[in-house]
Amino acid sequence: MNDTATATHVGDRIRIPRTAARIGVARRDITPPFGIRAKNWGPADWERSEGAHRPFELTALALISSDERPRVLLAVDGTWWRRVADEQAVRGAILSGLGLDPDQLMLSLSHTHAGAVLCAADAHLPGGELIPGYLDALAAAGVAAGREALDGAVPGLIEWTHGRCTLAADRELDVDGRALVGYNPAGTADDTVTIGRISLDGVVCATLVNYACHPTTLAWQNREVSPDYVGAMREIVESATGAPCLFVQGASGELAPREQYTGDVGVADRHGRSLGHAVLAALDALPTPGEELTLEGVVESGAPLAIWAGRAVDGGTDAAASLTSVELPLRALPTIDELAEEWKDIDPRSREERLGRARNLRDGYIDGPTVPHPVWAWRLGDAIIVGHPGEAYSPLQTMLRARFPETPIVVMNLTNGPGFVYLPTRDAYDRGAYQAWQTPLAPGALELLVEHATAAVADLLA
């Protein structure tokens, strides 16, 4: 027997979540200069970049919705912030240059591990003399692209969909009682790709791609700066759509490619193509921009045929934003001297890399028994965008999407600051995983972040 509550009728539509707003897109090339410091791996026996595998891009997406408060998302090919002062200087300059409040800007790093070191304190090291100028150039590019996108914003649509890509894999592997960072064949990974097709007057003008996978294909053997898999993904999508593609990193704390830690840029390109084709497959499943499939009627043939056709629909324009923070507990932290003693027997280059990261993570972030961890959240029509500065494990995105299954949710790690720290699962602490001993946060921090983000999204949807 048919359930009349779910029966289909002539005139019914297959709903596509959408965002209607004034939209602008602009891009700047931010490829790091030849010779800049790009030593991001402990085993690297070199320090200056020797070229560029692919261009680095900064792409601005400006959105002016029903509340008339502009919002700017900057998708940036970049490594990670190592100091609070550098992030605050760059984002502060962009906020000032665009005349925005802190809740109106999200600057999201792709997290390539083959990019320039974003740390002005390394200016005294080989290649470091180029870092302060590069940080200034990043800020200038953010202002220029953001202003162009805002000034060029016109009525448009973002239509949201999902795809699947198996590039990301669990990277928590136990071997002979030791917790390693590498492909775990027994693990599982979130394969969701969240995609926003952006169109103006029915013509695609950009694509937003949100996927969770560490860009760690290229490692210490590679001496060129590279956006890693993001570069080839972008090329695939842009060649097919004729429009810019913005990539924002998802909650990928425990996710990475199966094949990684190589100097072969061809592997990174292959990874990017796999993600790019997944994006195109999802885009090609959508109807024409601005339309939804509508059941128009029945044609009698050898069988009665249901006729679905694309018909134009209007999009919602609700908008809201929030900038909140959640208090996260700290674990008992060893001193830098204690860490130096603990790591005294490992390779000196790797030891100095670890110690430098430990110093930078604490500076400007830790001041008391807990730390305030910021969370940005935007509601844009039918969709939600959530960003935070840390490296959360994937439950941040899987649990949000499970809680709000009808709402497209973009979840971004490495967005704004401060708090460039891992937020692992309790199991990672129990295993002694790298992410758990690297972070200053105590077990339970991830769960508190998920709870806080869930409440923030519920408030916006209410």
HULINMO-V85497 format. One record per pair of residues at least 24 apart in sequence whose C-alpha atoms are under 6 Angstrom apart, sorted by the first residue. I is the first residue (numbers start at 0). J is the second residue. If there is no record, write none. Layout:
i: <I/I>
j: <J/J>
This chain:
i: <9/9/9/10/10/10/11/11/12/12/13/16/16/17/17/17/17/17/18/18/18/18/18/19/19/19/19/19/20/20/20/20/21/21/21/21/21/21/22/22/22/22/22/23/23/23/23/23/23/24/24/24/25/25/25/25/26/26/26/27/27/28/29/29/30/30/34/35/35/36/36/36/36/37/37/37/40/41/41/41/42/43/47/48/48/49/49/50/51/51/52/52/53/59/59/61/61/64/65/65/65/70/70/71/72/72/73/74/74/75/75/76/76/77/77/77/77/77/78/78/78/78/79/80/81/81/82/83/83/89/93/93/96/102/106/106/107/107/108/109/109/111/111/111/112/113/113/114/114/155/155/156/156/157/157/157/158/158/159/159/160/161/161/161/162/162/163/163/163/164/164/165/166/167/167/167/167/168/168/168/168/169/169/170/170/170/178/182/201/204/205/205/205/206/207/207/208/209/209/209/209/210/210/211/211/211/211/212/212/212/213/215/216/216/216/217/217/217/218/218/220/221/227/228/228/228/228/229/231/231/231/232/232/232/232/235/236/248/248/249/249/249/250/250/250/250/251/251/252/252/252/253/315/316/317/318/318/319/319/320/320/321/321/322/322/323/323/324/324/324/324/325/325/326/326/327/327/327/328/328/328/329/329/329/329/330/330/330/382/382/382/383/384/384/385/386/386/386/387/387/388/388/388/388/388/388/388/389/389/389/389/389/390/390/390/391/391/392/395>
j: <294/295/296/293/294/295/293/294/292/293/292/159/381/157/158/159/314/381/156/157/379/380/381/155/156/314/315/316/63/64/154/155/62/63/152/153/154/155/61/62/152/153/155/60/61/148/149/151/152/59/60/148/58/59/144/148/57/58/144/56/57/56/55/56/54/55/126/126/129/115/116/126/127/114/115/116/219/348/349/352/349/219/126/222/223/222/223/223/223/224/223/225/225/144/145/148/149/318/316/317/318/103/104/104/104/105/106/107/245/107/108/108/109/108/109/110/111/114/110/111/112/114/110/117/118/359/359/363/417/138/138/142/142/322/414/415/413/414/413/247/248/214/226/227/215/224/225/224/225/198/199/197/198/195/196/197/195/196/194/195/194/192/193/194/192/281/190/191/192/190/277/190/256/212/254/255/256/254/255/256/257/253/254/253/254/255/432/257/288/242/242/243/244/244/244/245/246/246/247/248/249/248/249/248/249/250/251/251/254/255/255/259/259/260/267/260/261/262/260/261/262/262/267/267/268/270/271/271/268/271/272/271/272/274/275/275/275/411/412/410/411/412/391/392/393/412/392/393/390/391/392/392/380/380/380/378/379/377/378/376/377/375/376/374/375/373/374/371/372/373/374/371/372/370/371/369/370/444/369/440/441/369/439/440/441/439/440/441/406/407/408/408/408/409/410/410/411/414/412/414/412/413/414/415/416/418/419/413/418/419/420/421/420/421/422/421/422/423/449>
